[in-house]
Amino acid sequence: MDVKKQYRNMIEALEKEPRAVKLAAAAYQRAGMEPRYESIRGGTDGSRLSEMGLPTPNLSTGMHNYHSPLEFACLEEMESAVKVLVELVQLWGKEK
């Protein structure tokens, strides 16, 4: 059996830097939305960035049915994602 390194679970990095999730949740609320917490599975950019020292929780992008023939993006949800990101940048800018 060959064991190959793939990616780490991002929860390890997020537990070391809890502001990442706290500020993401606050950004959702400031954008007029309630944050949802769900477990995900898959090799994400966030997993790799978190492993490299940049805690990166997954945020919605407006995508659905990833990697399937039915994959699509919802324009309204993508616009909402941008609103959340603007709020998130503002919140991180206020951090010391």
N, C-alpha and C positions, 0 to 999 in steps of 0.2 A: 504494500500500500504506500503510495506517495502522498505525503501531506504537504499542501501548498498554503502559504499564507495568503489570505484574501483581504479581509477588512475586519476591523474591530467594531464592537458594538459601541455606538456613540454615547450611550448612557454613562459610560465610564468618564468621559470628558465632561459631560453635562453635570455630573454629580460634583466634579471638582470646581466647576464654574457655574453655580446655579443662577447667576444673573442672566445667562443666555436664555433660559426658558422663562424666567420671571419677566424680563423685559419684552420678550416676544409676546407673552400673554397680555402684558400691559398695552403693547402696540395694537393688538387685535381689539382690545376694549376701546382704546382711543379712536380707532377707525370705525367704531360702532358695531363690532362683531364680538361674539363670545368665542374664546379659544376652545378648541376640542383637543383632548389628549388621547391619542390612539397609538398602539404599538404598530410598527411597520416592519417589514422584512425586506431586505434587499441591499445590494451594494450601492450605496448612494455617494454622491460627492461629499455630502455632509459627514458621512462616516470617515472618509479619508481626511477631510479637513480637520475634523475633531481629533483624529489620531495624530495629526501633525501639530496640534496645539491650539487650534482655533475652534472652540466649542460651537457647533453649528447644528441647531435643531432643524428638523424639516418643517418648512412652512408651505402652505398651499400655493400652487402655481396656477390653478384652474384646470389642471389636467385630470383626465379620467381614463380608466381602463388601460393603464400603462402597458406598453409592450404587447398589445393585442391588436387584432385587425379592427377592433372597435375603439381604438384610442382616439380621443379628441380633446380639444381645449375649448373652454367656455370663455368668451371674451369678457363678459361681466365679472366672472371670477378672477380673471387675470387683472382686470382693473382694480378689483378689491385687493388683490395681492400687492399691487403697487402702492395702494394707500397704506397697507400694513407696513410695507418696507420703509416708506417715508416716515411714518411714526416711529418705527424701530430705530432708524438712523438718528432721529431727533432725541430719542431717549438715551441711546448710547453716547451721543454728544454731550449730554448733561452729566454722565458718569465721570467720576474722578479717575 
